[in-house]
Amino acid sequence: MIDHIVLVKFADTTTQEQLAEVVSRFKALRPHLTGVVDLQAGIDFSGKNQGYQVVLSVRFEDRAALEAYGPNPRHQEVAAFIREVGRLDSIVVDIEI
């Protein structure tokens, strides 16, 4: 299995409503992706986030499912929305478990 973890940092102008919409759009991806075992998304509340507000964690069955995720049209739509509402940076980590 593969864990795909994404941290996203947004501009100061990005509203809490927009952050919540990003989380909703991440969660809505699940039925449109193949090979997903679990998908979680949320807004960090710890204050230890170094400016990264939104977290996405997806567990895929295998590397092939992860590779299919990137070019998936629904994923690309969410990525475009994230850029539109002020994405500044992302950190992506993929680990095999």
N, CA, C and O atoms as a Tinker XYZ file with bonds, in Angstrom:
   388  protein
     1  N      0.843000   -1.186000    0.000000    73     2
     2  CA     0.000000    0.000000    0.000000    64     1     3
     3  C      0.882000    1.241000    0.000000    63     2     4     5
     4  O      2.036000    1.217000    0.429000    81     3
     5  N      0.298000    2.321000   -0.495000    73     3     6
     6  CA     0.989000    3.601000   -0.600000    64     5     7
     7  C      0.200000    4.660000    0.154000    63     6     8     9
     8  O     -1.008000    4.798000   -0.037000    81     7
     9  N      0.885000    5.403000    1.009000    73     7    10
    10  CA     0.289000    6.587000    1.640000    64     9    11
    11  C      0.798000    7.817000    0.918000    63    10    12    13
    12  O      2.005000    8.024000    0.789000    81    11
    13  N     -0.128000    8.624000    0.453000    73    11    14
    14  CA     0.147000    9.871000   -0.268000    64    13    15
    15  C     -0.338000   11.003000    0.635000    63    14    16    17
    16  O     -1.534000   11.123000    0.903000    81    15
    17  N      0.596000   11.831000    1.101000    73    15    18
    18  CA     0.259000   12.896000    2.045000    64    17    19
    19  C      0.643000   14.232000    1.424000    63    18    20    21
    20  O      1.758000   14.414000    0.935000    81    19
    21  N     -0.305000   15.160000    1.454000    73    19    22
    22  CA    -0.103000   16.480000    0.857000    64    21    23
    23  C     -0.421000   17.543000    1.898000    63    22    24    25
    24  O     -1.471000   17.498000    2.540000    81    23
    25  N      0.486000   18.497000    2.063000    73    23    26
    26  CA     0.262000   19.685000    2.893000    64    25    27
    27  C      0.221000   20.875000    1.954000    63    26    28    29
    28  O      1.087000   21.011000    1.090000    81    27
    29  N     -0.779000   21.745000    2.111000    73    27    30
    30  CA    -0.928000   22.884000    1.210000    64    29    31
    31  C     -0.936000   24.179000    2.011000    63    30    32    33
    32  O     -1.648000   24.315000    3.006000    81    31
    33  N     -0.120000   25.130000    1.547000    73    31    34
    34  CA    -0.035000   26.459000    2.151000    64    33    35
    35  C     -0.728000   27.456000    1.222000    63    34    36    37
    36  O     -0.511000   27.446000    0.011000    81    35
    37  N     -1.562000   28.312000    1.805000    73    35    38
    38  CA    -2.321000   29.294000    1.029000    64    37    39
    39  C     -1.933000   30.717000    1.421000    63    38    40    41
    40  O     -1.343000   30.951000    2.476000    81    39
    41  N     -2.277000   31.649000    0.554000    73    39    42
    42  CA    -2.027000   33.071000    0.788000    64    41    43
    43  C     -2.873000   33.584000    1.945000    63    42    44    45
    44  O     -3.886000   32.984000    2.302000    81    43
    45  N     -2.451000   34.688000    2.519000    73    43    46
    46  CA    -3.216000   35.323000    3.596000    64    45    47
    47  C     -4.602000   35.748000    3.138000    63    46    48    49
    48  O     -5.507000   35.906000    3.956000    81    47
    49  N     -4.771000   35.933000    1.836000    73    47    50
    50  CA    -6.059000   36.370000    1.293000    64    49    51
    51  C     -7.058000   35.220000    1.127000    63    50    52    53
    52  O     -8.237000   35.461000    0.865000    81    51
    53  N     -6.598000   33.976000    1.277000    73    51    54
    54  CA    -7.488000   32.820000    1.164000    64    53    55
    55  C     -8.371000   32.767000    2.410000    63    54    56    57
    56  O     -7.870000   32.796000    3.534000    81    55
    57  N     -9.673000   32.689000    2.208000    73    55    58
    58  CA   -10.621000   32.717000    3.334000    64    57    59
    59  C    -10.814000   31.327000    3.942000    63    58    60    61
    60  O    -10.469000   30.319000    3.325000    81    59
    61  N    -11.360000   31.282000    5.141000    73    59    62
    62  CA   -11.686000   30.009000    5.782000    64    61    63
    63  C    -12.720000   29.240000    4.963000    63    62    64    65
    64  O    -12.692000   28.011000    4.916000    81    63
    65  N    -13.624000   29.961000    4.324000    73    63    66
    66  CA   -14.630000   29.317000    3.472000    64    65    67
    67  C    -13.957000   28.640000    2.282000    63    66    68    69
    68  O    -14.336000   27.536000    1.892000    81    67
    69  N    -12.965000   29.301000    1.712000    73    67    70
    70  CA   -12.249000   28.706000    0.583000    64    69    71
    71  C    -11.454000   27.479000    1.033000    63    70    72    73
    72  O    -11.401000   26.478000    0.319000    81    71
    73  N    -10.837000   27.552000    2.211000    73    71    74
    74  CA   -10.128000   26.389000    2.733000    64    73    75
    75  C    -11.092000   25.219000    2.941000    63    74    76    77
    76  O    -10.774000   24.078000    2.607000    81    75
    77  N    -12.263000   25.510000    3.492000    73    75    78
    78  CA   -13.272000   24.473000    3.698000    64    77    79
    79  C    -13.720000   23.882000    2.357000    63    78    80    81
    80  O    -13.978000   22.682000    2.268000    81    79
    81  N    -13.814000   24.700000    1.333000    73    79    82
    82  CA   -14.196000   24.223000    0.003000    64    81    83
    83  C    -13.109000   23.316000   -0.578000    63    82    84    85
    84  O    -13.418000   22.324000   -1.238000    81    83
    85  N    -11.845000   23.650000   -0.338000    73    83    86
    86  CA   -10.750000   22.784000   -0.780000    64    85    87
    87  C    -10.897000   21.408000   -0.139000    63    86    88    89
    88  O    -10.790000   20.388000   -0.820000    81    87
    89  N    -11.141000   21.381000    1.164000    73    87    90
    90  CA   -11.309000   20.118000    1.878000    64    89    91
    91  C    -12.492000   19.334000    1.298000    63    90    92    93
    92  O    -12.389000   18.127000    1.076000    81    91
    93  N    -13.603000   20.012000    1.057000    73    91    94
    94  CA   -14.782000   19.346000    0.473000    64    93    95
    95  C    -14.472000   18.757000   -0.891000    63    94    96    97
    96  O    -14.889000   17.643000   -1.206000    81    95
    97  N    -13.742000   19.508000   -1.694000    73    95    98
    98  CA   -13.397000   19.009000   -3.037000    64    97    99
    99  C    -12.433000   17.837000   -2.967000    63    98   100   101
   100  O    -12.533000   16.901000   -3.759000    81    99
   101  N    -11.498000   17.883000   -2.022000    73    99   102
   102  CA   -10.614000   16.732000   -1.829000    64   101   103
   103  C    -11.439000   15.493000   -1.477000    63   102   104   105
   104  O    -11.257000   14.434000   -2.077000    81   103
   105  N    -12.337000   15.624000   -0.513000    73   103   106
   106  CA   -13.143000   14.485000   -0.073000    64   105   107
   107  C    -14.036000   13.952000   -1.192000    63   106   108   109
   108  O    -14.293000   12.750000   -1.267000    81   107
   109  N    -14.502000   14.837000   -2.049000    73   107   110
   110  CA   -15.377000   14.431000   -3.155000    64   109   111
   111  C    -14.634000   13.651000   -4.240000    63   110   112   113
   112  O    -15.266000   13.066000   -5.120000    81   111
   113  N    -13.321000   13.636000   -4.187000    73   111   114
   114  CA   -12.540000   12.892000   -5.178000    64   113   115
   115  C    -12.690000   11.376000   -5.041000    63   114   116   117
   116  O    -12.610000   10.648000   -6.030000    81   115
   117  N    -12.904000   10.916000   -3.840000    73   115   118
   118  CA   -12.819000    9.470000   -3.562000    64   117   119
   119  C    -13.576000    8.585000   -4.545000    63   118   120   121
   120  O    -12.986000    7.635000   -5.061000    81   119
   121  N    -14.847000    8.844000   -4.832000    73   119   122
   122  CA   -15.551000    7.933000   -5.744000    64   121   123
   123  C    -15.044000    7.990000   -7.191000    63   122   124   125
   124  O    -15.420000    7.152000   -8.010000    81   123
   125  N    -14.207000    8.958000   -7.505000    73   123   126
   126  CA   -13.722000    9.125000   -8.873000    64   125   127
   127  C    -12.308000    8.582000   -9.068000    63   126   128   129
   128  O    -11.739000    8.696000  -10.153000    81   127
   129  N    -11.747000    7.993000   -8.017000    73   127   130
   130  CA   -10.393000    7.461000   -8.077000    64   129   131
   131  C    -10.430000    5.949000   -7.928000    63   130   132   133
   132  O    -11.246000    5.409000   -7.180000    81   131
   133  N     -9.551000    5.278000   -8.636000    73   131   134
   134  CA    -9.458000    3.825000   -8.498000    64   133   135
   135  C     -8.339000    3.485000   -7.523000    63   134   136   137
   136  O     -7.344000    4.203000   -7.419000    81   135
   137  N     -8.521000    2.386000   -6.818000    73   135   138
   138  CA    -7.481000    1.889000   -5.936000    64   137   139
   139  C     -7.319000    2.646000   -4.641000    63   138   140   141
   140  O     -6.262000    2.567000   -4.013000    81   139
   141  N     -8.341000    3.385000   -4.218000    73   139   142
   142  CA    -8.265000    4.138000   -2.968000    64   141   143
   143  C     -8.791000    3.263000   -1.825000    63   142   144   145
   144  O     -9.905000    2.743000   -1.882000    81   143
   145  N     -7.972000    3.117000   -0.805000    73   143   146
   146  CA    -8.354000    2.378000    0.394000    64   145   147
   147  C     -8.982000    3.337000    1.401000    63   146   148   149
   148  O     -9.961000    2.996000    2.064000    81   147
   149  N     -8.413000    4.541000    1.512000    73   147   150
   150  CA    -8.906000    5.546000    2.454000    64   149   151
   151  C     -8.508000    6.920000    1.953000    63   150   152   153
   152  O     -7.474000    7.079000    1.304000    81   151
   153  N     -9.330000    7.910000    2.257000    73   151   154
   154  CA    -9.032000    9.299000    1.904000    64   153   155
   155  C     -9.523000   10.184000    3.042000    63   154   156   157
   156  O    -10.685000   10.119000    3.443000    81   155
   157  N     -8.618000   11.010000    3.553000    73   155   158
   158  CA    -8.948000   11.952000    4.621000    64   157   159
   159  C     -8.431000   13.322000    4.217000    63   158   160   161
   160  O     -7.385000   13.429000    3.578000    81   159
   161  N     -9.155000   14.370000    4.586000    73   159   162
   162  CA    -8.716000   15.737000    4.326000    64   161   163
   163  C     -9.251000   16.621000    5.431000    63   162   164   165
   164  O    -10.320000   16.367000    5.985000    81   163
   165  N     -8.496000   17.663000    5.748000    73   163   166
   166  CA    -8.953000   18.573000    6.780000    64   165   167
   167  C     -8.060000   19.791000    6.896000    63   166   168   169
   168  O     -7.028000   19.906000    6.236000    81   167
   169  N     -8.496000   20.701000    7.764000    73   167   170
   170  CA    -7.752000   21.933000    8.043000    64   169   171
   171  C     -7.013000   21.743000    9.360000    63   170   172   173
   172  O     -7.608000   21.360000   10.367000    81   171
   173  N     -5.724000   22.012000    9.346000    73   171   174
   174  CA    -4.913000   21.862000   10.547000    64   173   175
   175  C     -5.339000   22.862000   11.609000    63   174   176   177
   176  O     -5.630000   24.019000   11.304000    81   175
   177  N     -5.375000   22.410000   12.861000    73   175   178
   178  CA    -5.741000   23.293000   13.971000    64   177   179
   179  C     -4.630000   23.405000   15.007000    63   178   180   181
   180  O     -4.803000   24.077000   16.023000    81   179
   181  N     -3.497000   22.761000   14.768000    73   179   182
   182  CA    -2.468000   22.639000   15.799000    64   181   183
   183  C     -1.675000   23.919000   16.051000    63   182   184   185
   184  O     -1.156000   24.122000   17.149000    81   183
   185  N     -1.581000   24.775000   15.049000    73   183   186
   186  CA    -0.714000   25.930000   15.187000    64   185   187
   187  C      0.756000   25.585000   14.983000    63   186   188   189
   188  O      1.614000   26.460000   15.096000    81   187
   189  N      1.058000   24.328000   14.686000    73   187   190
   190  CA     2.435000   23.868000   14.461000    64   189   191
   191  C      2.694000   23.598000   12.976000    63   190   192   193
   192  O      3.629000   22.880000   12.620000    81   191
   193  N      1.875000   24.169000   12.135000    73   191   194
   194  CA     1.837000   23.784000   10.723000    64   193   195
   195  C      2.794000   24.541000    9.812000    63   194   196   197
   196  O      2.836000   24.261000    8.614000    81   195
   197  N      3.558000   25.481000   10.332000    73   195   198
   198  CA     4.497000   26.275000    9.540000    64   197   199
   199  C      3.818000   26.894000    8.317000    63   198   200   201
   200  O      4.434000   27.058000    7.264000    81   199
   201  N      2.544000   27.232000    8.477000    73   199   202
   202  CA     1.805000   27.906000    7.418000    64   201   203
   203  C      1.035000   26.991000    6.486000    63   202   204   205
   204  O      0.309000   27.475000    5.618000    81   203
   205  N      1.173000   25.689000    6.639000    73   203   206
   206  CA     0.452000   24.737000    5.791000    64   205   207
   207  C     -0.884000   24.432000    6.455000    63   206   208   209
   208  O     -0.939000   23.795000    7.508000    81   207
   209  N     -1.962000   24.897000    5.822000    73   207   210
   210  CA    -3.275000   24.835000    6.462000    64   209   211
   211  C     -4.076000   23.584000    6.148000    63   210   212   213
   212  O     -4.794000   23.085000    7.014000    81   211
   213  N     -3.973000   23.063000    4.932000    73   211   214
   214  CA    -4.827000   21.950000    4.505000    64   213   215
   215  C     -3.978000   20.694000    4.322000    63   214   216   217
   216  O     -2.877000   20.738000    3.772000    81   215
   217  N     -4.523000   19.571000    4.802000    73   215   218
   218  CA    -3.844000   18.283000    4.700000    64   217   219
   219  C     -4.743000   17.303000    3.945000    63   218   220   221
   220  O     -5.945000   17.217000    4.197000    81   219
   221  N     -4.137000   16.575000    3.022000    73   219   222
   222  CA    -4.805000   15.484000    2.318000    64   221   223
   223  C     -3.983000   14.228000    2.554000    63   222   224   225
   224  O     -2.761000   14.240000    2.401000    81   223
   225  N     -4.651000   13.151000    2.924000    73   223   226
   226  CA    -3.996000   11.859000    3.100000    64   225   227
   227  C     -4.807000   10.817000    2.343000    63   226   228   229
   228  O     -5.987000   10.603000    2.618000    81   227
   229  N     -4.154000   10.177000    1.389000    73   227   230
   230  CA    -4.824000    9.142000    0.590000    64   229   231
   231  C     -4.007000    7.859000    0.692000    63   230   232   233
   232  O     -2.794000    7.865000    0.483000    81   231
   233  N     -4.677000    6.773000    1.010000    73   231   234
   234  CA    -4.033000    5.462000    1.007000    64   233   235
   235  C     -4.485000    4.737000   -0.253000    63   234   236   237
   236  O     -5.672000    4.484000   -0.457000    81   235
   237  N     -3.505000    4.412000   -1.094000    73   235   238
   238  CA    -3.757000    3.710000   -2.344000    64   237   239
   239  C     -3.377000    2.242000   -2.206000    63   238   240   241
   240  O     -2.509000    1.894000   -1.405000    81   239
   241  N     -4.022000    1.389000   -2.982000    73   239   242
   242  CA    -3.714000   -0.037000   -2.972000    64   241   243
   243  C     -2.284000   -0.312000   -3.411000    63   242   244   245
   244  O     -1.612000   -1.190000   -2.870000    81   243
   245  N     -1.822000    0.465000   -4.415000    73   243   246
   246  CA    -0.492000    0.205000   -4.966000    64   245   247
   247  C      0.007000    1.437000   -5.727000    63   246   248   249
   248  O     -0.693000    2.444000   -5.838000    81   247
   249  N      1.209000    1.333000   -6.236000    73   247   250
   250  CA     1.811000    2.453000   -6.965000    64   249   251
   251  C      1.052000    2.783000   -8.251000    63   250   252   253
   252  O      0.991000    3.945000   -8.652000    81   251
   253  N      0.488000    1.791000   -8.886000    73   251   254
   254  CA    -0.276000    2.027000  -10.117000    64   253   255
   255  C     -1.467000    2.944000   -9.832000    63   254   256   257
   256  O     -1.769000    3.825000  -10.636000    81   255
   257  N     -2.140000    2.751000   -8.707000    73   255   258
   258  CA    -3.274000    3.604000   -8.344000    64   257   259
   259  C     -2.803000    5.027000   -8.083000    63   258   260   261
   260  O     -3.469000    5.982000   -8.481000    81   259
   261  N     -1.663000    5.178000   -7.420000    73   259   262
   262  CA    -1.090000    6.511000   -7.186000    64   261   263
   263  C     -0.748000    7.186000   -8.516000    63   262   264   265
   264  O     -1.037000    8.367000   -8.704000    81   263
   265  N     -0.146000    6.454000   -9.417000    73   263   266
   266  CA     0.234000    7.015000  -10.716000    64   265   267
   267  C     -0.987000    7.435000  -11.526000    63   266   268   269
   268  O     -0.914000    8.403000  -12.283000    81   267
   269  N     -2.097000    6.738000  -11.385000    73   267   270
   270  CA    -3.328000    7.099000  -12.101000    64   269   271
   271  C     -3.983000    8.342000  -11.505000    63   270   272   273
   272  O     -4.727000    9.039000  -12.194000    81   271
   273  N     -3.715000    8.620000  -10.250000    73   271   274
   274  CA    -4.315000    9.747000   -9.537000    64   273   275
   275  C     -3.903000   11.099000  -10.122000    63   274   276   277
   276  O     -4.755000   11.960000  -10.343000    81   275
   277  N     -2.616000   11.292000  -10.373000    73   275   278
   278  CA    -2.113000   12.587000  -10.846000    64   277   279
   279  C     -2.825000   13.128000  -12.075000    63   278   280   281
   280  O     -3.308000   14.259000  -12.046000    81   279
   281  N     -2.906000   12.363000  -13.147000    73   279   282
   282  CA    -3.550000   12.872000  -14.367000    64   281   283
   283  C     -5.073000   12.775000  -14.375000    63   282   284   285
   284  O     -5.708000   13.221000  -15.330000    81   283
   285  N     -5.669000   12.205000  -13.333000    73   283   286
   286  CA    -7.126000   12.062000  -13.278000    64   285   287
   287  C     -7.781000   13.438000  -13.453000    63   286   288   289
   288  O     -7.410000   14.379000  -12.751000    81   287
   289  N     -8.746000   13.577000  -14.372000    73   287   290
   290  CA    -9.370000   14.879000  -14.628000    64   289   291
   291  C     -9.998000   15.520000  -13.385000    63   290   292   293
   292  O     -9.932000   16.739000  -13.224000    81   291
   293  N    -10.596000   14.725000  -12.517000    73   291   294
   294  CA   -11.200000   15.281000  -11.287000    64   293   295
   295  C    -10.115000   15.840000  -10.371000    63   294   296   297
   296  O    -10.292000   16.894000   -9.761000    81   295
   297  N     -9.005000   15.139000  -10.278000    73   295   298
   298  CA    -7.882000   15.636000   -9.475000    64   297   299
   299  C     -7.356000   16.940000  -10.060000    63   298   300   301
   300  O     -7.055000   17.879000   -9.324000    81   299
   301  N     -7.247000   16.995000  -11.369000    73   299   302
   302  CA    -6.754000   18.209000  -12.033000    64   301   303
   303  C     -7.695000   19.399000  -11.792000    63   302   304   305
   304  O     -7.234000   20.534000  -11.670000    81   303
   305  N     -8.999000   19.148000  -11.724000    73   303   306
   306  CA    -9.966000   20.216000  -11.419000    64   305   307
   307  C     -9.745000   20.765000  -10.013000    63   306   308   309
   308  O     -9.786000   21.977000   -9.802000    81   307
   309  N     -9.511000   19.876000   -9.056000    73   307   310
   310  CA    -9.260000   20.312000   -7.681000    64   309   311
   311  C     -7.949000   21.090000   -7.616000    63   310   312   313
   312  O     -7.871000   22.119000   -6.945000    81   311
   313  N     -6.928000   20.610000   -8.304000    73   311   314
   314  CA    -5.643000   21.304000   -8.326000    64   313   315
   315  C     -5.791000   22.717000   -8.903000    63   314   316   317
   316  O     -5.174000   23.659000   -8.406000    81   315
   317  N     -6.598000   22.859000   -9.937000    73   315   318
   318  CA    -6.828000   24.182000  -10.530000    64   317   319
   319  C     -7.540000   25.098000   -9.546000    63   318   320   321
   320  O     -7.201000   26.278000   -9.449000    81   319
   321  N     -8.525000   24.577000   -8.811000    73   319   322
   322  CA    -9.234000   25.378000   -7.815000    64   321   323
   323  C     -8.282000   25.830000   -6.713000    63   322   324   325
   324  O     -8.338000   26.980000   -6.278000    81   323
   325  N     -7.422000   24.947000   -6.268000    73   323   326
   326  CA    -6.452000   25.279000   -5.219000    64   325   327
   327  C     -5.557000   26.434000   -5.668000    63   326   328   329
   328  O     -5.299000   27.356000   -4.894000    81   327
   329  N     -5.093000   26.389000   -6.893000    73   327   330
   330  CA    -4.272000   27.500000   -7.419000    64   329   331
   331  C     -5.092000   28.782000   -7.487000    63   330   332   333
   332  O     -4.590000   29.863000   -7.181000    81   331
   333  N     -6.346000   28.660000   -7.887000    73   331   334
   334  CA    -7.243000   29.816000   -8.030000    64   333   335
   335  C     -7.470000   30.539000   -6.699000    63   334   336   337
   336  O     -7.566000   31.766000   -6.672000    81   335
   337  N     -7.558000   29.790000   -5.602000    73   335   338
   338  CA    -7.855000   30.422000   -4.314000    64   337   339
   339  C     -6.604000   30.791000   -3.518000    63   338   340   341
   340  O     -6.709000   31.181000   -2.355000    81   339
   341  N     -5.421000   30.672000   -4.129000    73   339   342
   342  CA    -4.243000   31.231000   -3.480000    64   341   343
   343  C     -3.184000   30.265000   -2.983000    63   342   344   345
   344  O     -2.458000   30.582000   -2.040000    81   343
   345  N     -3.078000   29.099000   -3.594000    73   343   346
   346  CA    -2.021000   28.162000   -3.191000    64   345   347
   347  C     -0.653000   28.823000   -3.342000    63   346   348   349
   348  O     -0.323000   29.370000   -4.394000    81   347
   349  N      0.128000   28.760000   -2.278000    73   347   350
   350  CA     1.491000   29.268000   -2.313000    64   349   351
   351  C      2.519000   28.158000   -2.462000    63   350   352   353
   352  O      3.530000   28.320000   -3.145000    81   351
   353  N      2.248000   27.020000   -1.813000    73   351   354
   354  CA     3.226000   25.941000   -1.802000    64   353   355
   355  C      2.538000   24.641000   -1.388000    63   354   356   357
   356  O      1.480000   24.652000   -0.759000    81   355
   357  N      3.152000   23.540000   -1.749000    73   355   358
   358  CA     2.685000   22.219000   -1.319000    64   357   359
   359  C      3.885000   21.356000   -0.981000    63   358   360   361
   360  O      4.958000   21.490000   -1.570000    81   359
   361  N      3.682000   20.474000   -0.028000    73   359   362
   362  CA     4.658000   19.434000    0.268000    64   361   363
   363  C      3.938000   18.103000    0.040000    63   362   364   365
   364  O      2.835000   17.888000    0.542000    81   363
   365  N      4.572000   17.223000   -0.718000    73   363   366
   366  CA     3.983000   15.924000   -1.021000    64   365   367
   367  C      4.953000   14.845000   -0.570000    63   366   368   369
   368  O      6.150000   14.902000   -0.850000    81   367
   369  N      4.407000   13.860000    0.137000    73   367   370
   370  CA     5.212000   12.727000    0.593000    64   369   371
   371  C      4.473000   11.448000    0.220000    63   370   372   373
   372  O      3.278000   11.316000    0.488000    81   371
   373  N      5.180000   10.509000   -0.396000    73   371   374
   374  CA     4.622000    9.203000   -0.732000    64   373   375
   375  C      5.473000    8.146000   -0.053000    63   374   376   377
   376  O      6.692000    8.118000   -0.221000    81   375
   377  N      4.824000    7.271000    0.720000    73   375   378
   378  CA     5.557000    6.195000    1.377000    64   377   379
   379  C      4.854000    4.869000    1.121000    63   378   380   381
   380  O      3.630000    4.802000    1.008000    81   379
   381  N      5.663000    3.819000    1.032000    73   379   382
   382  CA     5.115000    2.479000    0.872000    64   381   383
   383  C      5.050000    1.839000    2.261000    63   382   384   385
   384  O      6.024000    1.838000    3.013000    81   383
   385  N      3.871000    1.296000    2.577000    73   383   386
   386  CA     3.702000    0.712000    3.914000    64   385   387
   387  C      3.397000   -0.771000    3.812000    63   386   388
   388  O      3.222000   -1.436000    4.833000    81   387
